[in-house]
């Protein structure tokens, strides 16, 4: 399954998922064409500007049959993709916790809203299940589950765009 989400951010850092594109059993080029067509349909004279496209770091791996990575195919079709490779960004639980914090911030209203038309993402939220280890739920999804690629797409957005900056750690000494 392939999933793409259109997410708008306002000046206060609130994220709005305004559209989605999902497909099954399509080539990477077909998916890129589908994303471009969906964007054209959404734009219709509004001059929507795409600031960034985030993807799974695995998309940079070369395909055994074509020799090209998904990232290279998308870029060749005018969709540059970026992704974080830091251990912090690659940890699934960090993305899950970022999404949780957007849905239930410590103070104030939620900072993530999903349009009613994003039915696959809504289905993913409704069916999302965390894995259990020794009877305890852990911050890792059960794989596979319905619509898990749509949730993964949201997680890639969160870790690439919404992660807090790295903190500097210092050791304090007392005299």
Order of alpha helices (4+ residues) and beta strands (2+ residues): beta-beta-alpha-alpha-alpha-alpha-beta-alpha-beta-beta-alpha
